[in-house]
């Protein structure tokens, strides 16, 4: 049945105007072309006194003097000429051919003679057929350009009723038929030449013979493809292998990369663990860098595998995209197609011999490479840093400031090979003021010291650099003092007796009161010795 009745009705009305009027049907006769005009051709027929007039377009290919068979259709209104038609004979003689072409789905030749609403009028085997736009394969904007053009079509439908003969033709069905024949010849694994039709973000559509196909971005190369347009352009021709084929849906998927062997099939043989090889840096990420050994085979150098040093690094300080670097294969997972590389593994692990050089108690030198709010890292050698907490800078309360690149001498306080950690100290290079205090002072000693601070509960004096002594308010004088600040000042030197040295808590207590009493007793004793008595 016809899909577009309105379009066909318009076509049928036009067709009826185009054919000769059928006032009455006559017989077939033969005549000689005697005159050819632009619109009509005249024939002399034996036995007919009146000339026969036929539309010139129906006798295309005939010349004056030629004999031709025509069908008498009637006469003109004024009776001057008989009306004849060659087309009617041709239509009758070719009708059976047309029906057979329809039944056998044959391809026939025709000519587009007019564009009408919804499609085209096509002359096929002397029959007027309708070619809908949807079956024409002709772009709507170019329709007028095809009028007068020869065309191949298939008879899609034939219908004959009291209103006449209706013929529907299709150009699209030829393409579908050719596609079907083409698909029936295809097999999985066939290698085809294809032409790039369109480039998408996720693949390319291609022309494959009489049909279309698709190559996904993942099937273009064994390696990663970031931007297809950098590799292919519309019109490029290339070889591709059929990897998916649905003949019913006319769906075709192809692959370029499968024309060659998957490099991972032999990767474990070419790059066993321990192999040292050069590769190209293809991508930097926050956790490392990807290095390609060959197309389709790449691996990761993790942040932790750039240097033996444990501190966090910036990858871009070591490599950049496009660099050729030497790496060592440290892990191979063939099923997962995953490789892990190391750069630090190209050299000996400095920690293997570190304890002999940096064991606990060692005095070494290093360069400040990192500064933290709570301390500094000093590099002892490539891959080995020592951490120095700010509390270990100096025995004094005021701590020194360090800058990147400063050279420092330090003493190793602890060494942990398992955790690869070294803790150092700078102040430990000299004797601690507490040790000096223990060596130089004992309980009962009288000392003169400056007051460093005054509180409600007592006075603090500096015993040694970094070590304070405390004089409780009750020991500040043999006399009662309500407010210590009224009696003493910071910076004032006072005389006091050491009354306690606590080595566990590293605490020193002193007493001005006892020093005063001692002085008073001494003064009394001196008076007795001099005068034999003290007052009356």
Secondary structure, DSSP 8 states (H G I E B T S, - for coil): --S-HHHHHHHHHHHHHHS---SS---EEEEEEEEE-SSEEEEEETT-SS-EEEEGGGGTT--TT-EEEEEEEEE-TTSSSEEEESHHHHHHHHHHHHHHHHHHT-EEEEEEEEEETTEEEEEETTEEEEEEHHHH---GGGGGGGTT-EEEEEEEEEEEETTEEEEEEESHHHHHHHHHHHHHH--TT-EEEEEEEEE-SSEEEEEETTEEEEEEGGGT-SS--S-GGGT--TT-EEEEEEEEEETTTTEEEEESGGGS--GGGTHHHHS-TT-EEEEEEEEEETTEEEEEEETTEEEEEEGGGS-S--S---GGGT--TT-EEEEEEEEEETTTTEEEEESGGGS--GGGTHHHHH-TT-EEEEEEEEEETTEEEEEEETTEEEEEEGGGS-SSSS-----TT-EEEEEEEEEETTTTEEEEESGGGS--HHHHHHHH--TT-EEEEEEEEE-SSEEEEEEETTEEEEEEGGGS-SS--S-HHHH--TT-EEEEEEEEEETTTTEEEEEHHHHHHHHHHHHHHHHHHHHSS---
